[in-house]
Amino acid sequence: AAAINLLLNLLLIPSLGLVGAALASVACQVVLFSMYHHFLTRCLHRVSLGAVAWRALVASMTMAAVVISLEPELHFLPATALGVAVYLAVLWLLGTLDSEDIRVAMELIRHLLERRIPEAMQ
């Protein structure tokens, strides 16, 4: 997957710039996902992609619509932060995330912030 990403970056970035880099990254993620899915279905059990992927697709498309519509008015970073919030909210509304997932994520964020704050104070 890393070799594919490197090759696609070399081919796409000169002509497409950031869009080429994004396309190369997405293609690399598709290759990785395909490899993982093949391994899981072969070694563990069959996973129905339709039952799992539609929620992530709906959340991704909603996030993209929000970020694209806000991009001219908002700077890239606030638009991205809002996009992440929309993505997580849609996943929660669709029942993909439960209270345990949210608790673990909040604990991870708290842990990361506690590590960064003392470093910034020194």
C-alpha positions in Angstrom: 0.0 0.0 0.0 2.9 2.4 0.8 4.4 1.7 -2.6 1.1 2.4 -4.3 0.7 5.6 -2.4 4.2 6.8 -3.4 3.7 5.9 -7.0 0.3 7.6 -7.2 1.7 10.7 -5.4 4.5 10.9 -8.0 2.0 10.6 -10.8 -0.8 12.7 -9.5 0.6 15.6 -7.5 2.5 17.3 -10.4 -0.6 17.6 -12.4 -3.4 17.8 -9.8 -1.7 19.2 -6.7 -3.5 18.7 -3.4 -6.4 16.9 -5.2 -3.9 14.4 -6.6 -2.5 13.8 -3.1 -6.0 13.3 -1.8 -6.8 10.9 -4.6 -3.6 8.9 -4.0 -4.4 8.7 -0.3 -8.0 7.5 -0.9 -6.8 4.9 -3.4 -4.2 3.7 -0.9 -6.9 3.4 1.8 -9.1 1.4 -0.6 -6.2 -1.0 -1.2 -5.6 -1.4 2.6 -9.3 -1.8 3.3 -9.5 -4.5 0.6 -6.6 -6.4 2.1 -8.0 -6.2 5.6 -11.4 -7.3 4.4 -10.0 -10.2 2.5 -8.0 -11.3 5.6 -11.0 -11.0 7.9 -13.4 -12.9 5.7 -10.8 -15.6 5.0 -9.5 -16.1 8.5 -12.4 -15.1 10.8 -15.9 -14.8 9.4 -17.7 -13.2 6.6 -18.5 -9.6 7.2 -21.4 -7.9 5.3 -20.0 -4.7 3.9 -23.5 -3.4 3.1 -24.6 -3.7 6.8 -21.5 -1.8 8.0 -20.5 0.6 5.3 -23.7 2.5 4.6 -23.5 4.4 7.9 -19.9 5.5 7.2 -20.9 6.5 3.7 -23.9 8.6 4.8 -21.7 10.3 7.5 -18.9 10.9 5.1 -21.2 12.4 2.4 -22.9 14.6 5.1 -19.5 15.8 6.4 -18.3 16.5 2.8 -21.5 18.6 2.0 -21.0 20.7 5.2 -17.3 21.3 4.6 -17.7 22.1 0.9 -20.6 24.5 1.6 -18.7 26.2 4.4 -15.3 26.3 2.7 -15.7 29.8 1.1 -16.9 31.4 4.3 -14.8 29.6 6.9 -11.1 29.0 7.1 -10.0 25.4 6.4 -9.3 24.5 10.1 -12.7 25.5 11.6 -14.5 24.0 8.6 -12.6 20.7 9.2 -13.4 20.7 12.9 -17.1 21.3 12.1 -16.9 18.5 9.5 -15.5 16.1 12.1 -18.3 17.1 14.6 -20.9 16.5 11.9 -19.4 13.1 10.9 -19.5 11.9 14.5 -23.0 13.3 15.1 -24.3 11.5 12.1 -22.6 8.2 13.2 -24.2 8.6 16.6 -27.7 9.4 15.1 -27.4 6.3 12.9 -26.6 4.1 15.9 -23.0 3.4 14.9 -21.5 5.0 18.0 -22.8 4.1 21.4 -22.2 5.6 24.8 -19.2 3.3 25.4 -17.5 4.4 22.2 -18.0 8.1 23.2 -16.7 7.4 26.8 -13.5 5.8 25.4 -13.0 8.6 22.9 -13.4 11.3 25.6 -11.0 9.4 27.9 -8.4 9.2 25.1 -8.8 12.9 24.3 -8.5 13.8 28.0 -5.3 11.6 28.3 -3.8 13.3 25.2 -4.6 16.8 26.5 -3.1 16.0 29.9 0.1 14.9 28.2 0.3 18.0 26.0 -0.5 20.7 28.7 2.5 19.9 30.9 4.8 19.9 27.8 3.5 23.3 26.8 4.0 24.8 30.2 7.7 24.0 30.3 
